């Protein structure tokens, strides 16, 4: 008997909002992206192993991790 399992990572765009970039300092569109890594068995995702939120600047392309509070602040 064998099991076919693995990890799958998916990204989902949560929101886009104008704000200052932490790196380039420009006032540009900032995308809030949520990344989830799940364990899958026989290509069926079962359990979320890791969840991270990131802010991506559309001007310079810089990516930084953000907390849940920062994610909610940028979403509204």
C-alpha positions as CSV (number, residue, x, y, z in Angstrom):
1,X,0.0,0.0,0.0
2,X,1.2,3.5,-0.8
3,X,0.0,7.0,-0.1
4,X,0.5,9.9,-2.5
5,X,0.9,13.1,-0.5
6,X,2.6,16.5,-0.8
7,X,2.5,20.2,-0.1
8,X,0.6,22.8,-2.1
9,X,1.1,26.5,-1.9
10,X,-1.5,29.0,-3.2
11,X,-1.6,32.8,-3.3
12,X,-4.8,34.8,-3.1
13,X,-5.0,38.6,-3.7
14,X,-6.9,40.0,-0.7
15,X,-7.0,43.7,-1.6
16,X,-5.2,46.6,-3.3
17,X,-4.8,50.0,-1.8
18,X,-2.7,53.1,-2.3
19,X,-0.2,53.6,0.5
20,X,3.5,54.4,1.1
21,X,6.0,51.7,0.3
22,X,8.4,50.7,3.1
23,X,11.3,50.4,0.7
24,X,11.0,53.0,-2.1
25,X,8.9,55.5,-0.1
26,X,6.6,56.2,-3.1
27,X,2.8,56.5,-2.7
28,X,1.7,53.6,-4.9
29,X,-0.7,50.7,-5.1
30,X,0.1,48.1,-2.4
31,X,-1.3,44.6,-2.9
32,X,-2.1,42.4,0.1
33,X,-1.5,38.8,-0.8
34,X,-2.3,35.8,1.5
35,X,-0.2,32.6,0.9
36,X,-1.4,29.3,2.3
37,X,0.5,26.0,2.3
38,X,-1.6,22.9,2.6
39,X,-0.9,19.1,3.0
40,X,-2.7,17.1,0.3
41,X,-3.4,13.4,0.1
42,X,-4.2,12.0,-3.4
43,X,-4.3,15.6,-4.7
44,X,-7.0,16.6,-2.1
45,X,-6.0,19.5,0.2
46,X,-6.7,18.5,3.8
47,X,-4.9,20.6,6.3
48,X,-3.4,24.2,6.3
49,X,0.1,24.0,7.6
50,X,1.2,27.6,7.1
51,X,-0.5,30.9,6.4
52,X,1.3,34.2,5.7
53,X,0.3,37.6,4.6
54,X,2.5,39.8,2.4
55,X,2.4,43.4,1.1
56,X,3.7,43.9,-2.4
57,X,4.5,47.3,-3.9
58,X,3.5,47.7,-7.5
59,X,6.1,50.4,-8.1
60,X,9.3,48.7,-7.0
61,X,8.1,45.1,-6.5
62,X,9.3,44.9,-2.9
63,X,7.7,42.2,-0.8
64,X,7.4,42.3,3.0
65,X,5.5,40.1,5.5
66,X,2.8,41.8,7.4
67,X,0.8,40.8,10.5
68,X,-2.9,40.2,10.7
69,X,-3.5,43.7,12.1
70,X,-1.7,45.3,9.2
71,X,-3.6,43.2,6.8
72,X,-6.9,44.3,8.2
73,X,-5.7,48.0,8.2
74,X,-4.8,47.8,4.6
75,X,-8.0,46.0,3.6
76,X,-10.2,48.9,4.9
